């Protein structure tokens, strides 16, 4: 039987037809009641074990009742159950299906010198600047990239290491307007891409996401013992980037990037610094712990002035 046929047939036994508030409330209460009945059957199984010989039959019946109320509510709100089912499968696939291990590149058609580097290495190292400890990013050539960063907070929360979030975006998603700015690989050959994809607004969106991710990490113990993040955070990332090229990335890909970024951030904070290596071809980014004092940064001329969203990093 097609689910659309079931939805139509189910309405023939609706004792409270129509779309009045009374009819809708009854349908919602019925759904909740049947969900409770289903849980009750499972409670009996836990309590009685094998003695609950009708467990499967009862679960089948309760699921049928739940399906009836789902179909009934859909009808009362002029929704098609078949479309609901299809959209749900699309949503859950994007959220949980592991994508193919394709390269994390979005700029293959752009000139090589205006592409994000397919491989990169940065060392984040503490350095005393004007009597305050800040973190500087140094590339594989020993050149400082961007300005020294502090936590911009009263407490030591490690935000000074947050550039690793941008590195993870690049390695896992093939996207980072902020890193493009830092590495001077904005796509100047294409005025629209330079303005929309690599411009100030896109960089501000990325910084806002980095701030949201950092705040989420602090509230969730840097995902200690966890492999997933809340659906709301993934929806935020998708909504904020809906008009950008990175919109092709699924929620599952975003989660991979965010979880990796948070764990690398914690490693850097705990170690007091370290070297990050990323590879867009393999979608990998790892940390190699080093002694922060070993790195001796030198300024690139002219120095890049790229700072965080809190007024220390203007896109």
N, C-alpha and C positions, 0 to 999 in steps of 0.2 A: 504493500500500500504506500502511495506517495504521502509525504507529510502534509501536503496541501489538501489532499483528499481527507486525511484524518481530521484536519482542522475544521473543514466544512461539516463533516459527519458529527464531530463532537458537539457542534452547536444545536443539533437536533435534540439533545438531551439536557440542554441548559434550562434549568427551572427558574432562572432569573435573567431572561434575555434582555437585551438592550444595553444602553450605555449610560444609564443613570448612575449617580454616585452610589446609590444603594446597591445596584447590581455589581458595580466594580469592586466595592468594598467586600462584598460576599465572596467574589472570586479571589481576591487577595488573601482573605482570611482562610479560605479553603486551601490555598496553596501552602500557607504556613502550617495549617493543621496537618496536611498530608506529609509535609517534611518532618513534622514531629512524630508522626506515626512510623515513618521509615526509620528514624533514629531509635524509636522504641523497640523495633524489631531487632536492631543491631545490639541494643542493650540486653535484650533477652538472650541473644546468642552468646554474648560475653558472660552472662550470668549462668546460663544453663548448658552451654557447650553443645555437644552432640545431641542432647535431649531435645533441643529445639529443631525437630526434624522438618518442620514446615518453613524454615527460614527462607530458603530460596523462593518458594511459592509466595510467601508473604511479601518479600522484597519486590518480586515481579508485579504483584498486585498494587503495592504502594507506588511503585514507579509509574505504573499505568495511570493511577489517580493523579499523580503529579503532572504527568504529560497532559492529561485532560485539562487541568487548571491552567497550565502554561498556554495551551491552545486557546482556552477560553479568554484569558487576559489579553492575548494577542488580538483576538477578534474584537474585544470590547474597546481596544485602542486603535482599531483599523490598521493592524500590522499583519504582515504575511509571515507565517511560521517558516516557510521555505527560505525566504530571504534572510530571516533571523539566523537560521541554521548555517547558511552559506557564509554570511558575514562573520559569524562566530568562528568558523573554521579558518577563515582568512586571518582573523585577529590572533587566534591561538597559534597558528603556524608562524606568523611574524614574531610572536612573543617567545616561542619555545623551540621552533625548528632550527637546528644547527645549520647555518649557511655553508655552501660549498667553500672550500679553502681557496677562493679566488684572490688575486692580489688586491690589496686595499688601495687602489688608485682610482682617482676621478679625473685626472688631468693628462691622460695618455696622449690626447690630441694637441696638447700645448707644446710650445718649444721646450726642449730639454732643460735649458737654463731657467725656465719659469715653472718647472715642476717641483713639487715637494721632493726632497732627496729620497731615493728608494731605500737607502740605508743611512743612518745617522748615529752619532754618539755625542752625548753631553755629560759633563761632570758638574754636579751641583755641589758646591763647596762653601762652607762658612768663611767669611772674611770680615775683619773689623774695618768698618768705614765710618769715619767721623766719630770714633769712640763707641760705635754700636755694632753688634754682630749682625751681618746680613748674609744672604745666600746669593752667590753669583753662579751663572751658568757659563760653562766654558766648553767650546766645541773641540773636536778631535785635533784641531790645529793649535789649540792653546789660546784661542781668541775668545774674549768675553763676549757673550751674546746678551744684549739687553742690559738693564740696570740691576744693581743689587736690590734684593727684595727683603722686606721684613714681614712679620706676621700682621702688622697693622692692627694689633689687638693688645689688650692689657695682659692677657695670659699667653703663655707659650703653647700655641695650638698647632704649630708646624705649617701654617699657611705659606710661610716663606719658601716651602718646597713645592708649591702647587703647580709650578710649570710642568711637572711630570704629567699632569692631566692633559695639557696640550700635546705633549709628546705621545701619550697614549691615543689621543684622538687621531693624530697623524698616522701612527703605526697600524691601528686597528680599523679606522674608518677612512683613511686617506684624506682627511679633512682637518685643517687648522689654519684659519685666516691669521691668527696670532703668530703662529710659527712662520707662515709665509712672510709676514711683516718683519719678523726678527731676522730671517735668513735672506731677505731681499729677493724673494722669488715670486712676487706678485705678478699676475698675468697682464702685464702692460700691453701686450700685443693685441688684447681684446678689451676695448674700453668698457663693455658691459660687464664682463667677468671681473675686471679690475675694480669696478665700482660696486657691483652687487655681491659677488662671491668673496672678493678679497678686501673689500672696503671697510670703512669704520663701523658700519652697522653690523656686518657679519662678525667682525672681531668683538664688538660689544656683546653680541649674542653668545659667542663662545666664552667670554669672560664671565658672563652672568651664569652660564651653565657650570663653569668651573667653580664658581662661588657656591652655587646650589649643591653641587656634588661634595664639596669640602664640608659644607654645613651638615649634609646628610651623613657623611662619614663620621663626623664628630658625635652625632646623635646615636649612631649605630655601632660604636666601638670599632670603627675601621673594619667592619665586616669580619671581625674575628670569628672564625668557625662558620662563616656564611658564604654561600656561593651565588646568592641572588640579591637583587635590590627590589624595592617596592615598585609596583606597576605605575604609581603616580609619578615617580621620578622619570621613568622611561617615557611616559606620556608627555611630560614637560619637555623633555629633549626633542621629541618628535614635533610637538606643537611649535616650539620656538624656532625650529629649523625647517619648517614645512615648505618654505619658499626657496630654500637653498639646495645646492646640488647634493648635499649630504642627506637629503630627504629620502634618497633611494635606500638608505640603510635601515634595516629592520630593527624592531625592539630588541631582538636577540643579539644583534650586532652591537647595539648601543650598550646593552647590559655587559657584554664581554669587555668593551672598552672601559666602562665605568668601574666594574669590579677590578679589572687589572690596574687601572689608575689609582684606585684607593689603596690597594695592597702595596703597590710600589711607593706610594706616598708615605705609608706607614714605615716601610723598610728604610726609606731615606731619612725620615725623622728619627727613627730609632738608632740608625747608624751614624747620624750626624753628617750625612752626605754620601755621595756615591756616584758611580758612572752608570748612565742609562744608555742602552743600545737598542735601537729600533730598526725594524725591517718591514717595509710596506709590501714587499713581494711575498713574504711568508706570514704577514700579520702578527709578528712577534715583537715583543718589547720586554727586556729583562734588565735587571740591575746587577752590576758587578761592584761589590763593596770595595771601597778604597779608603785610604787614610786621607781625610779632608785636607790635611796640611801639605800633602804632596803636590797639589795642583798650584801652579803659579800663573794666575791669569795675566794677560796683557791686553790692553785696549785695542780694538780695531778702530781705524780712523776712516771716516768719521764715526763716532760712537752712535749706536742706535738708541733712541729714546722711546722705549716701549715699556709701559708700566701697567700695574693692575687697575681694575675697574674702579677702585676706591679713590681715584684721582691720582694714583701713582702710576697708572698704566693707561694712557690715552691711546686708542687704537690708531 
